[in-house]
Amino acid sequence: MPPVSDAARAAHLRDIRSIVPDAIVDLRYATAHNFVGVRLYPRDARCLVHRSMAPGLRVAAQRLRQRGFVLVFWDCYRPHHVQVRMYQDTPNPAWVARPGPYATSHEAARSVDVTLAKRNVHARCPRILMVQGHCRLRMGTNFDNFTPRAYAYATTRVTLAAQHHRAVLRRAMAAGGISVYTGEWWHFDGPGALVHRPILRVPVD
């Protein structure tokens, strides 16, 4: 694996694949397949997280691995200018955090957006759920679904299977000390995610 940039190393950021070697990296903002509808990251963007998330992510990944699941990462560290662009597109702090003069959550590399996939399932997996040879689980909504169905503990119009899958993901992450954001089933905060910190000037590739 290529080393991270000098700026990333100075900010104590690590590539998720150095923490969870079998992680599936499917960064939606490195494509146009996101709520803004345009590519916001370079195509070769990396999933970077602060080193403080490493122990918890290892625990979560191991718990899921034992059940035949693998973590799929949709977003990790998010540069400040990208957060500004997102808020310009959707200026609703209920769904998109208002950028400020400090970094928290994704901007501080201390939150991740994740889902689950079943390992090496091909024949029975709908094409829309296939990701790098694995089959994403049905979670009730897709990524960045700005409706009440996306709430972590939603039950209305969320199947029992999807509720179960969300609970499996929450429990694994909680075992590593990483907590779900109740407004989005896919968003998880690591230690100190909400502490105000200086804005990082780190490229995402």
Phi, psi and omega in degrees: 000130178299145178295154176289166182295163177301321180295318179294317180297319179296330180270006179064037177263145181232148173289133184302331182289343174278348180255314180236090188301332181264012179300142172264120180258111182230065186292108184293331181279358171269006176227178175270002182275069180206174188292338178280330177087007177225159179284127184252341178245159170298154182298333181261025180302149179250154174272104182252136176226154176292146184301337180294340179276345188302309183300316181293320179293325176297315179298311181300313182298321180292319178300316181289322179302321181295340179257006178086017181250159177224146179282136174249123183260119178268331177200151182224239174298136181233117180299151183302318183295332176288320177299320177299314181297320179297317182291327175298322180286318183227082184280061179229104185296350174290337183239328180232122182299133178290122179293142181229195182275016182214170180249135170221171171052234181300322182294337177262004180064029183242017174221154177223152171250120188222161169218186183242149172226149173274136185290134165050047176252122185241303192298322186260007185264123175301143183306323184294339182262351181289134177215111177051044176085002179239168185244114178297143176282153174283124185244007177098329174213167171274181178294146178053046173268109187270062177222165178300340177296340181278349179302142186304323184252022181298144175237331180292124179061026173237121185297159177299325178296316179294320177300319179295315180299319178298319181295321177300315179295314180300315183295320179296315180293320179298326178299333177264009179077023181247122192254145179283146169275122189297339181278349182213118184296338184269350187262127181229137183254132175273183180302131176070021184296331185262004176286135179287127182227162176300144178296133180279140175246067186239128175292153184271353179256000000 
